[in-house]
Amino acid sequence: MKILYCCISLLITIALIVLLGTRYVAPLPLGEFLSPQHGVWYHAEPLDKNFDETLVIPALKNDVAVYFDDRLVPHIVAESEEDGFFVQGYLHAKFRLWQMEFQVFAAGGRISEIVGDAALDFDRGKRRLGMVYAAENLLKEAEANPQTRMMMDAYTAGVNAYIASLKNVALPVEYKLLDYRPEPWTNFKTALFIKEMTRTLAGGADDLGLTKLRDFFGDATVRLLFPQVQDSLSPVVPPGTVFPPPAVVPQPPASADSLYFKTVASNGGALREIEKPDKDNGSNNWAVSGSKTASGAPILCNDPHLNLTLPAIWYEMQLTTPTMNAYGVSFPGTPGVIIGFNEDIAFGFTNSSRDVMDFYGIRFKDESKKQYYFDSAWLDSDIRIEEIKVKGKPAVYDSVAYTVFGPVMYDAAFPSKENGREALAVRWKAHDPSNELLFWYHLDRAKNYDDYKASLQYFTAPAQNVVFASRTGDIAIWQQGTFPARWKGQGLYIMPGEDSSYMWQGMIPMEENPHSVNPERGFVSSANQRPADSTYPYFIPGNYDLYRGIAINRHLSEMQHITVKDMLNLMNDNYNVFAETARPVLLKHINENVLQGKEVVYLEAVKKWSLRNDIEEKSATLFHIWFDKFKKQVWQDDLEQAGMTEYPSDGTLTEMLLRNDTTFAFADNINTTETETLSDVTTAAFKEMVSVADSLDAAGSLAWGKSKNTSVYHLLGDRALPFARTGLPVGGGKHIINATAHSHGPSWKMIVHLLETPEAYVVYPGGQSGNPGSVYYDQFVDKWAAGEQYEAWFLKRGDKVPEKKVWEMNFKKK
């Protein structure tokens, strides 16, 4: 019945597209799309579909067996490395082909080829960021290494073996919806996917907005509103950790005070920034030692927070070869197991949130962009002509100049006009040659802490907090990546690009990256907070979270005799530590004397709120709206006049008021003749909240779960709404351990108990199949929403054909 509803909804959507057209999707041949033999109906899989299959693949070295469990999770058993990666590529393509190809089209700035000129700005942004350039540099490194060359070649061959077998009738439904066919896979596409992951997690910077703010208010105000160390910080490595003297001591240029930190007269510019990643891309991870668990064995947990999409970001699997036996999740498009465990260790990730992207003002000699001024000479630019093919229209060409810093993202053809500068080049760590695949190659095979640490040297970007636990009892966390060693304040603003004095002066050695190994407190953890306290000797700007780290460390410090159930409860915890701090600030300043009727009722509800963002909790909705309105009342007039569209963090605002609320100048609205006080703006924000809350209440949507409306959308967004799961009953939210927002949150939840044979519990908001007409498309969503997990079936090396297998796919050499 579910599949029937899906098809009916889809047909209505397609009919509207054909009849009305959209700016995203060109009208399709309706008869072909609705054909019972070849169209959408083909994808309605029977509930009892049999996935048993035998394939003859002469390219294999030996036969390969794949055992599927009842969740369609494959367990690959191969006698050679190459065969294992070949079959992984084949399965990724079989179940997720459209997803993996669409994502690399997006990464490479090619979406216009699929949807038309509506995506032109998106594609130009990706080209100007240098995504292809970054992927080319990774590909050179990866193909020069025999291990990663083998991984990529075998994986690519597996993907293409499936594509070659694919008939038109079996094309994933999205190809039919958008009217195109898949291309052959290449090693370059794998490299491009890895760089898209880097862009998602380390592809943002606030330099342009902060420059505007500096020019309006001055450097001192910027540092006040965007501080580097929060008052209530609970860092990744324990406070008080002693750091060695820095090996690299960068020095600011002589002109820093007069040219860089100086306020420049400006009207805010006419900035049109290229799309930036979601700032909430983060995660939680932690590991507790056996000294704190009931079993005496370590437990490791991880839940990466990303956009919630269907098909799901992750593809769960186990990959067994003569040198590895790894279980976890993989990225469709990339070989290896990305987050997971093997027979000896477990590993997980959270984003470092460190800034590894800076902008430089460039002076071209003329409009041709062929030469730019640098170190008292005119240097030749490397001009790349970007051809952007557009569906149904002529190609569009864009010339991007590459400098000593990197590509020029903004110029006269894609203007920012930031403070009168003609062009801005981007220096991004992801452009540098690297080979992250080699990191995963070694990590998937690691047996102990030394192996784990040795693998880290190959991971440069996107920098991550890599948590570790071993069956022998070790736990550790390293913030690993290659970071520029900056002088204090470097990279906060756009830097002069006419000489080398503002360039990065070196990189922080890996041994000086914040890390913790077997700490006395018995646990390691991270939640995208600052990695170290103010005693860390390097300047490390970033977009750090604050409250999830505080909450996790508070719980883990108190917990003893920990069980897997305890860890699951912690993952699902809805307590709002931020509200614990912010609610008293709001209640202190609201003028209760002017409230009446429903306003008094709502205020009383906020006062009595348990501070839990549970599904049915209406007060959580009231607080959330109130604080959002309060932020806008405080910041909008000042910051938007300065041209800054992003506000200081919630923690910064709260801590500023806790430190000194008597002289808080930002409470006054500069657009009015009156002088507003904190009481005025707090009360005004509350009254605005009441109006919104009344509307929600009338619609039956005031409860937190309904107000938040957690949804898992298809990759095509609201253009494929019948393929989505909306209105999921989930609590949590921003600043909460259970960081589930509207369409963003825990994309994979994993708990690994490092017993003699690892015991793991997992779930993600999706399903193994990318076919919306399959029960395996969104099979896990309800269990994920309920805060439950599946026990992973871990097939030990050398086991006979297991009883738990439901289907078997055999790849025969002949």
Steps between C-alpha positions, in 0.01 A plus 500: 500500500788735585651449155162559335461833684853592398425433134168687507665803663782485253264487202318809625833680541618401154173604345536845655857524377395410148195727497648801677873457463748617765817697494689189607368210293429504128171338386543132426338258252211406730398185314846346530531596866164344592550188289416187707792316339768768499393794718455569869287189562801278431655615829220378727687206653298213646527467875641149463761592239778242479852644485672167437716529190798341328715714272789401277774766508815390312691804629504359856804321640287255697137434587338740750204427727264767631259412779208738554320512834132587544581873484670456161840570656769325292784303654767465231747214531780525245831318462683806370500873567418583139198270491366647825510856369363390160194351665461802729489722191251266331267503802522877542394537137231233523327664794608867484611585144295815446596638840873450457503649151275794584725591793814512287314701235423749776856493629642571158257778410304300241140514627401729210552202271214327681254773602580795271611859560331528842819344640747728322602704805535181704726346234707813456555513875636147505731572205626822658564328831734269311328171574629333184849638562495358854384160374771494234765555767362220714476267202868547415600401853258209524595351164870534578456274805465128415254426780256781428542458123390141547202609712381755246559287191317200645215711636455685170502171308226368727282806453542485124427127489160575645438800273587287196236246604231763557215510250281804444206339675707457817637854515439652844179701501680834535667452160155456350364797691784725380534334158869408480729195522798418723858544385784255562661540843862614526765525772470875464136482609606326820755775560233762433264335748770513770551871431125559523515342846780747578293792373205390716710484815779752440382720214373801686652821635367826645782721367277699264226573752743577782688740273179695452441496873853623571456783252178606672581448869873440524718201592432522874125458451551205266708324765232574758218359286698206361733395783749220456456343847164480677465549873333164561719297262534128559767420237576176319819441698466551876552854632845543647669278243862614469605575141862512385645823361390542138737377231372767261471858624342712225555874509247761385617727219616850590190646334249292700395778740483770236359298210333181626344580838423859407140604438444594137223739399236286329131482424498124548572412138275318257591147595333199339672212673526159342299236685665390826461170686253463785667627818324231701689221320657341803468185711542338839751232587642355817673193637501381859768277642438165664551665840160668457302215337310214660680245280851641540524545121505837322190634324521742205212712367459724197216688331604732215260793447432580135208584273243222520439372148349217302671305361695501823852642517634169628498141373549240773721200426771259610811449289720198563825433310823322599627822667184656646162426651328836541134572574325835495382754249648597167444791264342395169773628270801409715671167583552389859313520831488861620358469854492168683706226655692182434590203719745709706405868499215748447519851361276801442512866402378847580580814306787711635314817389840668453543772237730389216382751237621858456436773243748741339438819304647473150594787266483403133687698239190525281167337430663204325614369843814365333734670747475601866728703726700304757832576675577805285447321169221409259458122509320293238168351607412145415169548320261206500211524258203332664241365259164460672267295286135591537213265427303624200714812454848602378793448733612784725871580534672651800870583536650442843844641578729296728757686710769408753221485756252300297204574271339843486148430622371854455580746225317723254329195347382371838527814711530561866624860477606449859631834621587600146726201436485375145558135579531253785710184484445210736775310683343170601680207658290260294677619183831354618607151385386230743389138512227448759420159352832376638384600847192280473697220339716476813229585754267222380787254564630648828543262792607734782571858603835513318333398171227758553751777568713402201197525270423856613797649317318451168193697604535870417152635416226524607657501845313279745494392862579132450389293798647154563455201728662158494418155624820513707365797698645816348289807424616815324395804302709710260392816327665408174554708190764729356443847641668829413708648782343847519607815676234636734209629296621364166215396276222676684483758222584522132878534474707708256615282212757724336799349678601187688497650849143388572540143371491200732845462654490129575289213626449373854685168546272202562650435845381845608138438398277474809464138609427290804603138563366292791419807717456465875136603477428176313344640184570705188236697314433770245196689374648764266611721787836677511767230530701660782484779754670837465842358591528328159787692335349544152229731371219266394192682368195291420127458523478315831199363682493531879211333675498141372858459621406635843204261524693192387796564730267568794329163453814297434675648803219381726427160343639170632432133418393614154305266273403515134149600611648795690679611185183477294317711758778758485482516120126567528528754782276805441613719789568857386819624670486822300152579631628429851726804452284719277158468663606688817628785281166534321297470819717760674429767241140445394255760629223284642291804590398559139393140433141390499275208406671232295835674546493429874411136433788457256751662734396272781544201270856608418577546870380149584664335200713195582769623254450186295428521128272198504251436220184613681663788687330825398723715720802398294332658198420816696859538616645429156284765331555750779877478484502520119288815514724637776813448287340680210394790723857533628707454185299575188519878496873524571641204310286519191580868462864391507428246228543199730219245460625245754454572869739421786442158653227439754769429759678828431183704548410318820848525648524871414181561696612284791826696523348847478143580403487854637689661212393275216492755218366258237160498670430842353345504153701750296207539259275665758515829688444330836771329705385141546610304808553129549161487665344662194645257247448193720135589551447591133652167397268318741193670355613407149540142620146496641358592160689218328417252775128579476506418130683173565263410781198564279648267241573232762876541448623663820649178642876496437497194275232641270645849503844370404351264240805280461514389137729295281482648151600352169822640351285690250332680791139612471511414131465136605285532811325163452842340548544667843408406858357802677349573842710246691439495878849587626614720789835667547633790295784749480741510799359165621678163503214364289573764237203423276371816334246541217701329226842472661634275771645158581556337160641179656489379858753240611588345836786248505574289807859374467451152641704203381262494206382857435135570575349788305166681483424720203234690307468778244200698367454323169543157352743300291322549168485823304175392331197687641284207394687258729419418860877530557499867395398638841486182707701642793332840528235411757746318725743793473223746587406290804861517628551127455778302332563167331757253624754474220576153370880482495624207295828371641777410260491135400140435606303258288191613309306653787148418605417870530542566131177552309630539146823411329661665200785308343756661272662225293820540306368252246 
